[in-house]
C-alpha cells in the first residue's frame, strides 16, 4: 500500500511541475511588457528574473502615466521613496549612511566640477558615474545651471535594476564597479588580501569576510567607517599628528591660514566625510572592533586597527610636507596667487587636477592616490599596496617636488 502511494506521488510530481510550467508559459504579460519586450527585451527579462515580478508590476514603481509612445514624459522614475514603501527599514538605514550623501562631494567643489565636460557630470561619464546614479524627486543646480540629483547613490547601485537581486548585492562584486582604481582601490586591496583569498578559494564555505560582512554587518545598509573617506578626525590627542592634520585641513580649505574654520567645514559636516567629535569616532571604531572579533581575538583586532591608524599618521606627515613645499612657492611668488586665490597661501587640494603647474599635479597625486592607498590598504590587510603603491610613492613624490621647487625658483630669477 505504501509502495503504491509512493509511486502515485512520484508519478504525479512531474505532471504537476509540467502543469505549473504550462500555466506560467500561458500567463499573459502586462501591457508594459508587451511593448518593452520589443524595445529593450533585456530589461523585461531581468524584471521577470527577480522576486519582485511575483508581487509587483511595472506600474508599482513607474506609475500609470506612461502607457504609449506619445506619453513617455509621464513615466515615473523610481526614487528611494519608492523603495521605502516596501523596504522601510533598509531605506532608513541607507539614508543615515554615507552612500546617500555621495553627490555632495562632487557638487561642493565648483572649482573642479565646472571645468569638466558636460558629459562628465550630466552624462555620468566621470565621477558622477558612481556619485550620481540615483535619481530622486528633488534636484539642485550648480552655478552653471547643470542638473544634479540630490542623492548620489541609491538601491539600484547595488541591487542592479530591473532584477533588484538581493543575492547580487550580497556578493563582493557588487562593490567592485565603484570601489576600484585610482583613489579608492578597495576592491583590489581586498581581492589580493588574505581575507579575499580565503573567500575566493571557497565561496560556498564563505571562509573569508567580504565587503558586506565588515561594512554591512547583519544586513545593515548604513555603511560607515571611523575615519571617513578623508581619513581625518577632530579632536586629535596626538599633538604631533594634529600638526600634520592642521596643515592638511588648510590644504583642503577647511581651515584658513590662521587655523579658523571656513565655509567648507559645513560641506564636510553635511557629507559626513570625517568624524568631527570624539564620540562619533569612538562609536564607529567600537562597532568595527566587534565585527573583527567575530573571527579574531580582541587584542589582535585592536592592534591591527591601531597599526592601520599609524599608517594614516605616517602618510599625513608626508602629505603635510608636500603641502608646505607648494605653499612656500605661493608665498614667495614663484607660483602666482591666481591659481589658489580662495585658499591662499595654501594650495587648494580640492581643485584636484585642475591646476597650472606640474608640482601641483604631483601634490594632487600624493593626496588623492598615494595617501589613499597607504591607509586604505592598511585597513584592508594588503601590505603591498600600503608599501609600494602608497608610502613609497609618497616619498618618491616628495623627492621630485623638492627638486622641482628648486628649479622653479632658479627659473623665476632668470
LODO-470480 format. One record per residue (C-alpha): chain; x, y, z. Coordinates in nm, 3 decimals. Each point is the difference from the previous one (the first is absolute). Layout:
% residues N
+-------+---------+---------+---------+
| kette |      c1 |      c2 |      c3 |
+-------+---------+---------+---------+
|     A |       X |       Y |       Z |
...
+-------+---------+---------+---------+
This chain:
% residues 414
+-------+---------+---------+---------+
| kette |      c1 |      c2 |      c3 |
+-------+---------+---------+---------+
|     A |   0.000 |   0.000 |   0.000 |
|     A |   0.278 |   0.238 |   0.098 |
|     A |   0.187 |  -0.092 |  -0.318 |
|     A |  -0.307 |   0.084 |  -0.209 |
|     A |  -0.035 |   0.340 |   0.168 |
|     A |   0.366 |   0.078 |  -0.057 |
|     A |  -0.039 |  -0.097 |  -0.365 |
|     A |  -0.302 |   0.228 |  -0.035 |
|     A |   0.180 |   0.297 |   0.161 |
|     A |   0.316 |  -0.059 |  -0.205 |
|     A |  -0.197 |  -0.019 |  -0.321 |
|     A |  -0.214 |   0.300 |   0.083 |
|     A |   0.288 |   0.242 |   0.069 |
|     A |   0.123 |   0.026 |  -0.362 |
|     A |  -0.360 |   0.045 |  -0.119 |
|     A |  -0.059 |   0.272 |   0.261 |
|     A |   0.325 |   0.173 |  -0.094 |
|     A |  -0.094 |  -0.020 |  -0.367 |
|     A |  -0.334 |   0.156 |   0.082 |
|     A |   0.162 |   0.286 |   0.189 |
|     A |   0.246 |   0.064 |  -0.282 |
|     A |  -0.282 |  -0.010 |  -0.253 |
|     A |  -0.205 |   0.241 |   0.210 |
|     A |   0.294 |   0.240 |   0.029 |
|     A |   0.066 |  -0.021 |  -0.370 |
|     A |  -0.360 |   0.096 |  -0.072 |
|     A |   0.005 |   0.289 |   0.247 |
|     A |  -0.074 |   0.316 |  -0.196 |
|     A |   0.269 |   0.267 |   0.043 |
|     A |  -0.106 |   0.350 |   0.101 |
|     A |  -0.057 |   0.266 |  -0.263 |
|     A |   0.330 |   0.162 |   0.104 |
|     A |   0.188 |  -0.324 |  -0.059 |
|     A |  -0.158 |  -0.056 |  -0.342 |
|     A |   0.151 |   0.327 |  -0.120 |
|     A |   0.331 |  -0.010 |   0.186 |
|     A |   0.066 |  -0.360 |  -0.102 |
|     A |   0.050 |   0.147 |  -0.348 |
|     A |   0.175 |   0.324 |   0.101 |
|     A |   0.237 |  -0.132 |   0.267 |
|     A |  -0.054 |  -0.374 |   0.059 |
|     A |   0.291 |  -0.025 |   0.245 |
|     A |  -0.184 |   0.231 |   0.236 |
|     A |  -0.312 |  -0.218 |  -0.004 |
|     A |   0.205 |  -0.316 |   0.039 |
|     A |   0.178 |   0.146 |   0.304 |
|     A |  -0.326 |   0.106 |   0.163 |
|     A |  -0.152 |  -0.346 |  -0.040 |
|     A |   0.319 |  -0.156 |   0.134 |
|     A |  -0.045 |   0.181 |   0.333 |
|     A |  -0.230 |  -0.070 |   0.292 |
|     A |  -0.176 |   0.334 |  -0.036 |
|     A |  -0.168 |  -0.117 |  -0.319 |
|     A |  -0.199 |  -0.248 |   0.208 |
|     A |  -0.172 |   0.277 |   0.198 |
|     A |   0.052 |   0.326 |  -0.187 |
|     A |  -0.064 |   0.127 |  -0.351 |
|     A |   0.171 |   0.276 |  -0.196 |
|     A |  -0.269 |   0.243 |   0.121 |
|     A |   0.098 |  -0.061 |   0.363 |
|     A |   0.322 |   0.195 |  -0.049 |
|     A |  -0.059 |   0.198 |  -0.320 |
|     A |  -0.361 |   0.106 |   0.049 |
|     A |  -0.288 |  -0.006 |  -0.249 |
|     A |   0.073 |   0.322 |  -0.186 |
|     A |   0.202 |  -0.149 |  -0.285 |
|     A |  -0.194 |  -0.253 |  -0.207 |
|     A |   0.093 |   0.086 |  -0.360 |
|     A |   0.277 |   0.143 |  -0.218 |
|     A |  -0.167 |   0.340 |   0.021 |
|     A |   0.023 |   0.045 |   0.378 |
|     A |   0.352 |  -0.116 |   0.084 |
|     A |   0.056 |   0.323 |   0.191 |
|     A |  -0.263 |  -0.113 |   0.253 |
|     A |   0.193 |  -0.305 |   0.115 |
|     A |   0.086 |   0.013 |   0.369 |
|     A |   0.362 |  -0.071 |   0.084 |
|     A |   0.043 |  -0.194 |   0.327 |
|     A |   0.167 |   0.172 |   0.292 |
|     A |   0.114 |  -0.106 |   0.344 |
|     A |  -0.354 |   0.087 |   0.108 |
|     A |  -0.131 |  -0.264 |  -0.240 |
|     A |   0.216 |  -0.270 |   0.154 |
|     A |  -0.088 |   0.120 |   0.349 |
|     A |  -0.365 |  -0.102 |  -0.043 |
|     A |   0.104 |  -0.365 |   0.025 |
|     A |   0.346 |   0.022 |   0.154 |
|     A |  -0.042 |   0.264 |   0.269 |
|     A |   0.270 |  -0.132 |   0.237 |
|     A |   0.268 |  -0.030 |  -0.268 |
|     A |  -0.086 |   0.340 |  -0.148 |
|     A |   0.033 |   0.171 |   0.338 |
|     A |   0.334 |  -0.170 |   0.062 |
|     A |   0.125 |   0.101 |  -0.343 |
|     A |  -0.109 |   0.362 |   0.040 |
|     A |   0.190 |   0.024 |   0.329 |
|     A |   0.326 |  -0.114 |  -0.160 |
|     A |   0.264 |   0.150 |  -0.227 |
|     A |  -0.110 |  -0.153 |  -0.332 |
|     A |  -0.316 |   0.211 |   0.002 |
|     A |   0.223 |   0.309 |   0.013 |
|     A |   0.218 |  -0.104 |  -0.291 |
|     A |  -0.087 |   0.294 |  -0.221 |
|     A |   0.092 |   0.276 |   0.244 |
|     A |   0.380 |  -0.032 |  -0.042 |
|     A |  -0.044 |   0.052 |  -0.375 |
|     A |  -0.233 |   0.301 |   0.006 |
|     A |   0.183 |   0.167 |   0.288 |
|     A |   0.315 |   0.083 |  -0.196 |
|     A |  -0.094 |   0.225 |  -0.294 |
|     A |   0.366 |   0.075 |  -0.071 |
|     A |   0.025 |  -0.359 |  -0.113 |
|     A |  -0.344 |  -0.100 |  -0.122 |
|     A |  -0.064 |   0.307 |  -0.219 |
|     A |   0.311 |  -0.069 |  -0.205 |
|     A |  -0.100 |  -0.353 |  -0.103 |
|     A |  -0.167 |  -0.094 |  -0.331 |
|     A |  -0.379 |   0.006 |   0.022 |
|     A |  -0.012 |  -0.376 |  -0.060 |
|     A |   0.230 |  -0.048 |   0.298 |
|     A |  -0.266 |   0.135 |   0.236 |
|     A |  -0.340 |  -0.020 |  -0.172 |
|     A |   0.090 |  -0.306 |  -0.204 |
|     A |   0.151 |  -0.176 |   0.301 |
|     A |   0.320 |  -0.088 |  -0.185 |
|     A |   0.231 |   0.118 |   0.277 |
|     A |  -0.036 |   0.020 |   0.376 |
|     A |  -0.378 |   0.017 |  -0.037 |
|     A |   0.002 |  -0.347 |  -0.150 |
|     A |   0.015 |  -0.119 |   0.360 |
|     A |  -0.094 |   0.311 |   0.195 |
|     A |  -0.321 |   0.077 |  -0.189 |
|     A |  -0.170 |  -0.323 |  -0.102 |
|     A |  -0.299 |   0.050 |   0.224 |
|     A |  -0.291 |   0.213 |  -0.115 |
|     A |  -0.230 |   0.163 |   0.253 |
|     A |  -0.298 |   0.231 |   0.001 |
|     A |   0.211 |   0.302 |   0.085 |
|     A |   0.302 |   0.143 |  -0.177 |
|     A |   0.238 |   0.291 |   0.038 |
|     A |   0.186 |   0.203 |  -0.257 |
|     A |   0.349 |   0.139 |   0.007 |
|     A |   0.101 |   0.349 |  -0.115 |
|     A |   0.038 |  -0.119 |  -0.359 |
|     A |  -0.365 |  -0.117 |   0.011 |
|     A |   0.097 |  -0.363 |  -0.041 |
|     A |  -0.237 |  -0.253 |   0.142 |
|     A |   0.103 |  -0.200 |   0.305 |
|     A |  -0.223 |  -0.243 |   0.179 |
|     A |  -0.018 |   0.025 |   0.375 |
|     A |   0.133 |  -0.340 |   0.101 |
|     A |   0.309 |  -0.157 |  -0.148 |
|     A |  -0.093 |  -0.364 |   0.026 |
|     A |  -0.302 |  -0.212 |   0.076 |
|     A |  -0.130 |  -0.358 |   0.004 |
|     A |   0.054 |  -0.066 |  -0.370 |
|     A |   0.376 |   0.050 |   0.031 |
|     A |   0.038 |  -0.326 |   0.191 |
|     A |  -0.326 |  -0.175 |  -0.091 |
|     A |   0.040 |   0.053 |  -0.374 |
|     A |  -0.325 |   0.084 |  -0.176 |
|     A |  -0.233 |  -0.156 |  -0.101 |
|     A |   0.066 |  -0.329 |   0.178 |
|     A |   0.086 |   0.180 |   0.328 |
|     A |   0.164 |  -0.316 |   0.124 |
|     A |   0.080 |  -0.038 |   0.369 |
|     A |   0.242 |  -0.281 |  -0.086 |
|     A |   0.191 |   0.232 |  -0.235 |
|     A |   0.027 |   0.275 |   0.262 |
|     A |   0.136 |  -0.249 |   0.252 |
|     A |   0.293 |  -0.085 |  -0.227 |
|     A |   0.324 |   0.202 |   0.028 |
|     A |  -0.008 |   0.052 |  -0.378 |
|     A |  -0.293 |   0.238 |   0.054 |
|     A |   0.248 |   0.245 |   0.157 |
|     A |   0.263 |  -0.042 |  -0.273 |
|     A |  -0.125 |   0.252 |  -0.256 |
|     A |   0.034 |   0.297 |   0.237 |
|     A |   0.265 |  -0.102 |   0.252 |
|     A |   0.285 |  -0.051 |  -0.242 |
|     A |   0.289 |   0.177 |  -0.169 |
|     A |   0.177 |   0.328 |   0.068 |
|     A |  -0.119 |   0.150 |   0.328 |
|     A |  -0.194 |  -0.284 |   0.161 |
|     A |   0.130 |  -0.337 |  -0.115 |
|     A |  -0.170 |  -0.193 |   0.281 |
|     A |  -0.107 |  -0.276 |  -0.238 |
|     A |   0.355 |  -0.075 |  -0.109 |
|     A |   0.126 |   0.025 |   0.357 |
|     A |  -0.261 |  -0.239 |   0.136 |
|     A |   0.024 |  -0.240 |  -0.296 |
|     A |   0.375 |  -0.044 |   0.044 |
|     A |  -0.007 |  -0.009 |   0.379 |
|     A |  -0.014 |  -0.318 |   0.207 |
|     A |  -0.365 |   0.082 |   0.073 |
|     A |  -0.075 |   0.006 |  -0.371 |
|     A |   0.207 |  -0.308 |  -0.075 |
|     A |  -0.177 |  -0.203 |   0.269 |
|     A |  -0.340 |   0.102 |  -0.132 |
|     A |   0.078 |  -0.058 |  -0.368 |
|     A |   0.153 |  -0.344 |   0.048 |
|     A |  -0.319 |  -0.124 |   0.163 |
|     A |  -0.295 |   0.230 |  -0.061 |
|     A |  -0.252 |  -0.265 |   0.108 |
|     A |   0.157 |  -0.026 |   0.345 |
|     A |   0.033 |   0.381 |   0.013 |
|     A |   0.327 |  -0.038 |   0.190 |
|     A |   0.132 |   0.352 |  -0.041 |
|     A |  -0.195 |   0.321 |   0.062 |
|     A |  -0.143 |   0.204 |  -0.286 |
|     A |  -0.068 |   0.373 |  -0.023 |
|     A |  -0.353 |  -0.063 |   0.125 |
|     A |   0.115 |  -0.204 |   0.300 |
|     A |   0.211 |   0.286 |   0.134 |
|     A |  -0.185 |   0.308 |  -0.124 |
|     A |  -0.361 |  -0.124 |   0.001 |
|     A |  -0.009 |  -0.225 |   0.304 |
|     A |  -0.326 |  -0.194 |   0.029 |
|     A |  -0.131 |   0.175 |  -0.310 |
|     A |   0.025 |   0.352 |   0.141 |
|     A |  -0.021 |   0.239 |  -0.298 |
|     A |   0.155 |   0.295 |   0.186 |
|     A |   0.365 |  -0.058 |  -0.104 |
|     A |   0.233 |   0.223 |   0.206 |
|     A |   0.362 |  -0.003 |   0.113 |
|     A |   0.184 |   0.164 |   0.287 |
|     A |   0.238 |   0.205 |  -0.214 |
|     A |  -0.223 |   0.090 |  -0.292 |
|     A |   0.118 |   0.046 |  -0.358 |
|     A |   0.253 |   0.272 |   0.085 |
|     A |   0.150 |  -0.189 |   0.297 |
|     A |  -0.033 |   0.308 |   0.218 |
|     A |  -0.136 |   0.043 |   0.351 |
|     A |  -0.034 |   0.271 |   0.260 |
|     A |   0.103 |   0.036 |   0.274 |
|     A |   0.342 |  -0.167 |  -0.006 |
|     A |   0.182 |  -0.075 |   0.326 |
|     A |   0.332 |  -0.070 |  -0.177 |
|     A |   0.145 |   0.353 |  -0.026 |
|     A |   0.258 |  -0.092 |  -0.263 |
|     A |  -0.268 |  -0.160 |  -0.216 |
|     A |  -0.234 |   0.295 |   0.053 |
|     A |   0.269 |   0.224 |  -0.145 |
|     A |   0.004 |  -0.204 |  -0.323 |
|     A |  -0.379 |  -0.010 |  -0.003 |
|     A |  -0.036 |   0.377 |   0.038 |
|     A |   0.217 |   0.048 |  -0.309 |
|     A |  -0.211 |  -0.250 |  -0.196 |
|     A |  -0.323 |   0.169 |   0.110 |
|     A |   0.144 |   0.332 |  -0.121 |
|     A |   0.088 |  -0.166 |  -0.331 |
|     A |  -0.360 |  -0.123 |  -0.021 |
|     A |  -0.126 |   0.352 |   0.067 |
|     A |  -0.180 |  -0.117 |   0.315 |
|     A |   0.224 |   0.220 |   0.217 |
|     A |   0.129 |   0.341 |  -0.110 |
|     A |   0.361 |   0.120 |   0.030 |
|     A |  -0.062 |   0.088 |   0.365 |
|     A |  -0.144 |  -0.342 |   0.082 |
|     A |  -0.361 |   0.120 |   0.019 |
|     A |  -0.290 |  -0.199 |  -0.156 |
|     A |  -0.123 |   0.105 |  -0.345 |
|     A |  -0.331 |  -0.058 |  -0.180 |
|     A |   0.140 |  -0.327 |  -0.135 |
|     A |  -0.019 |  -0.152 |   0.344 |
|     A |  -0.378 |   0.007 |  -0.041 |
|     A |   0.034 |  -0.205 |  -0.318 |
|     A |   0.216 |  -0.255 |   0.180 |
|     A |  -0.261 |  -0.020 |   0.275 |
|     A |  -0.291 |  -0.028 |  -0.244 |
|     A |   0.168 |  -0.276 |  -0.201 |
|     A |   0.120 |  -0.178 |   0.316 |
|     A |   0.348 |  -0.022 |  -0.150 |
|     A |   0.180 |   0.001 |   0.335 |
|     A |  -0.068 |  -0.061 |   0.367 |
|     A |  -0.013 |   0.337 |   0.170 |
|     A |  -0.051 |  -0.100 |   0.363 |
|     A |   0.161 |  -0.265 |   0.217 |
|     A |  -0.317 |  -0.198 |   0.068 |
|     A |  -0.093 |  -0.055 |  -0.366 |
|     A |   0.352 |  -0.131 |  -0.076 |
|     A |   0.006 |  -0.220 |   0.310 |
|     A |  -0.344 |  -0.144 |  -0.076 |
|     A |   0.095 |  -0.096 |  -0.356 |
|     A |   0.331 |  -0.150 |   0.112 |
|     A |  -0.173 |  -0.205 |   0.273 |
|     A |  -0.248 |  -0.132 |  -0.256 |
|     A |   0.278 |  -0.110 |  -0.235 |
|     A |   0.195 |  -0.152 |   0.290 |
|     A |  -0.299 |  -0.224 |   0.078 |
|     A |  -0.024 |  -0.105 |  -0.364 |
|     A |   0.369 |  -0.095 |  -0.008 |
|     A |  -0.046 |  -0.200 |   0.319 |
|     A |  -0.235 |  -0.237 |  -0.178 |
|     A |   0.313 |  -0.159 |  -0.147 |
|     A |   0.291 |   0.141 |   0.203 |
|     A |   0.093 |   0.051 |   0.362 |
|     A |  -0.077 |   0.341 |   0.148 |
|     A |   0.369 |   0.079 |   0.045 |
|     A |   0.093 |  -0.104 |  -0.355 |
|     A |  -0.280 |   0.211 |  -0.147 |
|     A |   0.084 |   0.300 |   0.217 |
|     A |   0.371 |  -0.006 |  -0.089 |
|     A |  -0.067 |  -0.036 |  -0.373 |
|     A |  -0.242 |   0.291 |  -0.002 |
|     A |   0.243 |   0.211 |   0.205 |
|     A |   0.286 |  -0.078 |  -0.238 |
|     A |  -0.217 |   0.100 |  -0.295 |
|     A |  -0.067 |   0.329 |   0.182 |
|     A |   0.376 |   0.054 |   0.020 |
|     A |   0.028 |  -0.040 |  -0.377 |
|     A |  -0.237 |   0.295 |  -0.032 |
|     A |   0.234 |   0.200 |   0.222 |
|     A |   0.302 |  -0.101 |  -0.208 |
|     A |  -0.175 |   0.107 |  -0.321 |
|     A |  -0.125 |   0.323 |   0.159 |
|     A |   0.356 |   0.099 |   0.088 |
|     A |   0.110 |  -0.038 |  -0.361 |
|     A |  -0.306 |   0.174 |  -0.145 |
|     A |   0.037 |   0.294 |   0.239 |
|     A |   0.361 |   0.039 |  -0.115 |
|     A |  -0.114 |   0.000 |  -0.363 |
|     A |  -0.267 |   0.262 |   0.071 |
|     A |   0.257 |   0.226 |   0.165 |
|     A |   0.238 |  -0.031 |  -0.296 |
|     A |  -0.269 |   0.132 |  -0.234 |
|     A |  -0.121 |   0.256 |   0.256 |
|     A |   0.349 |   0.152 |   0.019 |
|     A |   0.000 |   0.036 |  -0.380 |
|     A |  -0.324 |   0.197 |   0.027 |
|     A |   0.137 |   0.216 |   0.283 |
|     A |   0.317 |   0.101 |  -0.186 |
|     A |  -0.191 |   0.061 |  -0.322 |
|     A |   0.154 |  -0.283 |  -0.203 |
|     A |  -0.354 |  -0.128 |  -0.059 |
|     A |  -0.246 |   0.282 |  -0.064 |
|     A |  -0.278 |   0.062 |   0.250 |
|     A |  -0.278 |  -0.039 |  -0.262 |
|     A |   0.032 |  -0.379 |   0.002 |
|     A |  -0.114 |  -0.024 |   0.361 |
|     A |  -0.155 |   0.336 |   0.079 |
|     A |  -0.272 |  -0.157 |   0.214 |
|     A |   0.240 |  -0.180 |   0.234 |
|     A |   0.311 |   0.219 |  -0.015 |
|     A |   0.269 |  -0.053 |   0.116 |
|     A |  -0.084 |  -0.373 |  -0.006 |
|     A |  -0.053 |  -0.212 |  -0.313 |
|     A |  -0.360 |  -0.108 |  -0.050 |
|     A |   0.008 |  -0.381 |  -0.004 |
|     A |  -0.367 |  -0.010 |  -0.098 |
|     A |   0.067 |   0.146 |  -0.342 |
|     A |   0.148 |  -0.347 |  -0.063 |
|     A |   0.176 |  -0.005 |  -0.339 |
|     A |  -0.134 |   0.341 |  -0.113 |
|     A |   0.328 |   0.174 |   0.083 |
|     A |   0.260 |   0.191 |  -0.200 |
|     A |   0.338 |  -0.142 |   0.095 |
|     A |   0.157 |  -0.348 |  -0.004 |
|     A |   0.093 |   0.022 |   0.368 |
|     A |  -0.365 |   0.054 |   0.091 |
|     A |  -0.092 |  -0.307 |  -0.206 |
|     A |   0.251 |  -0.205 |   0.200 |
|     A |  -0.153 |   0.128 |   0.324 |
|     A |  -0.348 |  -0.092 |  -0.124 |
|     A |   0.120 |  -0.356 |  -0.068 |
|     A |   0.153 |  -0.020 |   0.347 |
|     A |  -0.334 |   0.095 |   0.151 |
|     A |  -0.250 |  -0.189 |  -0.214 |
|     A |   0.199 |  -0.308 |  -0.097 |
|     A |   0.303 |  -0.084 |   0.213 |
|     A |  -0.129 |   0.113 |   0.340 |
|     A |  -0.330 |  -0.181 |  -0.062 |
|     A |   0.176 |  -0.324 |  -0.085 |
|     A |   0.235 |   0.028 |   0.299 |
|     A |  -0.276 |  -0.003 |   0.259 |
|     A |  -0.286 |  -0.176 |  -0.184 |
|     A |   0.219 |  -0.302 |  -0.072 |
|     A |   0.111 |  -0.006 |   0.364 |
|     A |  -0.361 |  -0.049 |   0.110 |
|     A |  -0.069 |  -0.249 |  -0.282 |
|     A |   0.303 |  -0.212 |   0.097 |
|     A |   0.194 |   0.048 |  -0.326 |
|     A |   0.362 |   0.088 |   0.095 |
|     A |   0.122 |   0.016 |  -0.361 |
|     A |  -0.235 |   0.288 |  -0.080 |
|     A |   0.082 |   0.173 |   0.329 |
|     A |   0.372 |  -0.013 |  -0.075 |
|     A |   0.066 |   0.019 |  -0.374 |
|     A |  -0.314 |   0.169 |  -0.133 |
|     A |  -0.036 |   0.226 |   0.302 |
|     A |   0.280 |   0.098 |   0.237 |
|     A |   0.286 |  -0.054 |  -0.246 |
|     A |  -0.176 |   0.211 |  -0.264 |
|     A |  -0.059 |   0.279 |   0.252 |
|     A |   0.370 |   0.011 |   0.084 |
|     A |   0.091 |  -0.010 |  -0.368 |
|     A |  -0.238 |   0.292 |  -0.061 |
|     A |   0.165 |   0.209 |   0.272 |
|     A |   0.346 |  -0.051 |  -0.152 |
|     A |  -0.140 |   0.106 |  -0.337 |
|     A |  -0.180 |   0.303 |   0.146 |
|     A |   0.308 |   0.128 |   0.180 |
|     A |   0.201 |  -0.014 |  -0.321 |
|     A |  -0.282 |   0.163 |  -0.197 |
|     A |  -0.032 |   0.282 |   0.256 |
|     A |   0.373 |   0.064 |  -0.017 |
|     A |  -0.008 |   0.021 |  -0.380 |
|     A |  -0.311 |   0.218 |  -0.002 |
|     A |   0.169 |   0.259 |   0.224 |
|     A |   0.310 |   0.002 |  -0.218 |
|     A |  -0.215 |   0.051 |  -0.311 |
|     A |  -0.193 |   0.281 |   0.173 |
|     A |   0.325 |   0.195 |   0.054 |
|     A |   0.099 |  -0.007 |  -0.366 |
+-------+---------+---------+---------+
